[in-house]
Amino acid sequence: MKKTILLGVNIDHSATLRQARYREYPRTCGQMVEPDPLALALAAEQAGADGITVHLREDRRHIQERDVQRLRESIRTRLNLETAATPEMVDFALKLKPDSVCIVPERREEVSTEGGLDAAARIDELRGIAADFAAAGIVVSLFLDPEQKQIDAAEKIGAPFIEFHTGAYANAYYDRDARSRELRRLCRATEAAANVGIASNAGHGISYVNVAEIVEVPHLHELNIGHSILCRALMTGIEEAVREMKARIRNGLTVPPRP
């Protein structure tokens, strides 16, 4: 029987929409502004989300500290905090104690995270950070490209999870040959991770259309999906958007989503 793949819903861009109007939230605005990422997270949980993911960026372009604190206090599933490996962000995470932390690269000029962390170049630094998180009872994941050298680095760092960056696959989806190459690369990577006892998650660019192939990648534990679900939610509401993605993960549906 096929293992159930979990769904983590990334709600960052609900805060992007909020900050477009309430740029100074929470400094000069009350909590009752729209949209409220916490309300969205709770509705996503009700619809079957297995966890909530947020990225507290150094420039605070969308999610704010107050958002993360409210989520920590209120959600019933799991809070996965994406964070850069900087002293400020590490200290914040250690005080907050989310269920898990995914260490990601971060560049101020990017719209969203556009590639994996170069863990191979930062093994000693990341080993210390991972050990601090583990000592605090926080599960550690590294956001990596599906490359053998990065998997080797994750093993040396002691990370129990890798979240493989699926952006290259998503970008190649409508080019059959490139798409096949990227899918094979993901399959090799999750096999290699499993061989050294590291569990595999995946995220970035996963949609209602391409998820049918992603779920066939071996050894996947969880998919973290944000943009596609929130886009769908604009038309259907977050509950229907989450239920539909859960169904596609479970059943491998390949028909396009309803308009």
NUKE-824642 format. One line per field, with one value per residue (C-alpha): residue in one letter; x, y, z; residue number from 0. Coordinates in steps of 0.05 Angstrom, whole numbers, plus 5000, padded with zeros to 4 digits. Layout:
BEGIN
type: a  ...
xx: X  ...
yy: Y  ...
zz: Z  ...
seq: NUM  ...
//
This chain:
BEGIN
type: m  k  k  t  i  l  l  g  v  n  i  d  h  s  a  t  l  r  q  a  r  y  r  e  y  p  r  t  c  g  q  m  v  e  p  d  p  l  a  l  a  l  a  a  e  q  a  g  a  d  g  i  t  v  h  l  r  e  d  r  r  h  i  q  e  r  d  v  q  r  l  r  e  s  i  r  t  r  l  n  l  e  t  a  a  t  p  e  m  v  d  f  a  l  k  l  k  p  d  s  v  c  i  v  p  e  r  r  e  e  v  s  t  e  g  g  l  d  a  a  a  r  i  d  e  l  r  g  i  a  a  d  f  a  a  a  g  i  v  v  s  l  f  l  d  p  e  q  k  q  i  d  a  a  e  k  i  g  a  p  f  i  e  f  h  t  g  a  y  a  n  a  y  y  d  r  d  a  r  s  r  e  l  r  r  l  c  r  a  t  e  a  a  a  n  v  g  i  a  s  n  a  g  h  g  i  s  y  v  n  v  a  e  i  v  e  v  p  h  l  h  e  l  n  i  g  h  s  i  l  c  r  a  l  m  t  g  i  e  e  a  v  r  e  m  k  a  r  i  r  n  g  l  t  v  p  p  r  p
xx: 5000  5027  5050  5009  5047  5032  5013  5044  5009  5054  5013  5067  5031  4969  5015  5042  4971  4961  5027  5009  4955  4978  5052  5065  5031  5039  5076  5018  4959  4916  4907  4840  4867  4855  4875  4895  4946  4924  4851  4875  4919  4863  4816  4870  4878  4803  4805  4860  4927  4978  5020  5030  5094  5117  5181  5202  5247  5301  5268  5199  5167  5107  5104  5120  5144  5075  5045  5092  5079  5004  5010  5053  5000  4939  4948  4933  4978  5051  5087  5145  5188  5231  5290  5358  5419  5434  5444  5381  5337  5367  5357  5284  5271  5303  5258  5195  5207  5167  5157  5207  5255  5275  5340  5336  5380  5357  5372  5339  5327  5289  5213  5214  5268  5297  5347  5373  5420  5494  5502  5566  5601  5576  5581  5613  5568  5504  5525  5528  5460  5427  5454  5426  5357  5359  5377  5316  5271  5262  5264  5314  5307  5354  5325  5371  5377  5374  5449  5492  5542  5487  5459  5529  5533  5465  5489  5552  5510  5464  5399  5343  5304  5319  5267  5286  5278  5230  5234  5277  5227  5168  5201  5215  5145  5123  5189  5183  5257  5278  5220  5240  5312  5291  5243  5297  5344  5292  5282  5357  5363  5307  5336  5405  5377  5338  5402  5435  5374  5350  5275  5254  5205  5195  5172  5173  5132  5088  5019  4952  4977  5049  5035  5011  5083  5115  5077  5109  5178  5200  5207  5171  5145  5114  5101  5103  5058  5038  5031  4987  4940  4932  4919  4865  4837  4823  4771  4746  4764  4821  4782  4765  4835  4867  4817  4831  4906  4900  4858  4910  4966  4926  4899  4950  4895  4921  4862  4872  4838  4769  4770
yy: 5000  5068  5113  5175  5239  5297  5367  5428  5492  5554  5616  5669  5704  5717  5764  5791  5813  5843  5882  5911  5952  5952  5963  5982  5921  5907  5970  6019  5973  5931  5857  5863  5874  5831  5779  5748  5692  5658  5654  5625  5574  5551  5542  5503  5457  5446  5425  5374  5409  5368  5428  5503  5532  5604  5639  5696  5734  5781  5840  5821  5830  5787  5745  5784  5760  5771  5726  5669  5678  5676  5614  5580  5595  5574  5521  5449  5413  5430  5495  5492  5555  5569  5612  5636  5611  5678  5692  5735  5682  5624  5660  5675  5603  5577  5622  5607  5531  5513  5439  5441  5489  5487  5524  5561  5608  5679  5736  5804  5813  5748  5745  5677  5626  5609  5554  5507  5522  5508  5463  5433  5500  5511  5443  5465  5525  5486  5427  5473  5505  5438  5413  5473  5462  5388  5402  5448  5392  5424  5379  5404  5404  5433  5462  5433  5422  5348  5339  5285  5332  5368  5302  5282  5349  5339  5272  5305  5362  5312  5336  5284  5316  5347  5388  5381  5443  5424  5491  5465  5409  5457  5506  5449  5419  5436  5414  5338  5321  5372  5352  5278  5295  5336  5283  5229  5276  5282  5207  5194  5246  5217  5147  5172  5207  5145  5104  5146  5150  5220  5232  5272  5330  5372  5442  5501  5507  5446  5457  5422  5398  5374  5344  5280  5265  5292  5242  5185  5206  5153  5162  5229  5247  5316  5368  5441  5481  5553  5595  5547  5534  5607  5624  5571  5596  5664  5629  5573  5590  5560  5499  5475  5491  5449  5391  5389  5388  5333  5292  5301  5280  5219  5199  5227  5263  5291  5332  5408  5442  5472  5545
zz: 5000  4980  5037  5049  5032  5079  5057  5089  5067  5060  5076  5063  5006  5047  5085  5019  5002  5071  5070  5002  5037  5110  5098  5170  5201  5259  5279  5268  5253  5298  5287  5252  5181  5120  5103  5170  5159  5224  5201  5135  5171  5217  5157  5120  5180  5182  5109  5122  5119  5158  5176  5165  5136  5139  5120  5166  5119  5143  5107  5135  5066  5084  5148  5211  5279  5308  5255  5273  5348  5337  5294  5348  5400  5359  5305  5321  5271  5262  5251  5202  5202  5141  5162  5139  5177  5209  5284  5287  5254  5293  5359  5341  5323  5387  5428  5388  5386  5323  5310  5254  5220  5147  5136  5069  5028  5025  4977  4985  4911  4899  4899  4932  4946  4878  4893  4945  5002  4988  5048  5021  5029  5101  5134  5200  5209  5193  5236  5297  5281  5269  5335  5372  5341  5356  5429  5433  5406  5338  5277  5226  5150  5097  5032  4980  4905  4886  4881  4911  4942  4980  5005  5029  5064  5098  5125  5154  5183  5217  5187  5193  5135  5067  5031  4958  4915  4859  4822  4765  4753  4756  4707  4658  4662  4591  4560  4558  4555  4608  4652  4648  4666  4726  4750  4746  4784  4840  4842  4847  4902  4946  4936  4957  5018  5039  5033  5087  5132  5113  5101  5040  5034  4971  4954  4906  4843  4858  4828  4818  4750  4764  4832  4799  4777  4840  4884  4844  4868  4919  4994  4998  5067  5057  5003  5022  4975  4979  4916  4876  4935  4951  4877  4876  4942  4910  4867  4912  4983  5022  5047  4977  4952  5007  4999  4924  4933  4985  4936  4881  4927  4948  4880  4830  4791  4726  4700  4705  4764  4753  4734
seq: 0  1  2  3  4  5  6  7  8  9  10  11  12  13  14  15  16  17  18  19  20  21  22  23  24  25  26  27  28  29  30  31  32  33  34  35  36  37  38  39  40  41  42  43  44  45  46  47  48  49  50  51  52  53  54  55  56  57  58  59  60  61  62  63  64  65  66  67  68  69  70  71  72  73  74  75  76  77  78  79  80  81  82  83  84  85  86  87  88  89  90  91  92  93  94  95  96  97  98  99  100  101  102  103  104  105  106  107  108  109  110  111  112  113  114  115  116  117  118  119  120  121  122  123  124  125  126  127  128  129  130  131  132  133  134  135  136  137  138  139  140  141  142  143  144  145  146  147  148  149  150  151  152  153  154  155  156  157  158  159  160  161  162  163  164  165  166  167  168  169  170  171  172  173  174  175  176  177  178  179  180  181  182  183  184  185  186  187  188  189  190  191  192  193  194  195  196  197  198  199  200  201  202  203  204  205  206  207  208  209  210  211  212  213  214  215  216  217  218  219  220  221  222  223  224  225  226  227  228  229  230  231  232  233  234  235  236  237  238  239  240  241  242  243  244  245  246  247  248  249  250  251  252  253  254  255  256  257  258
//
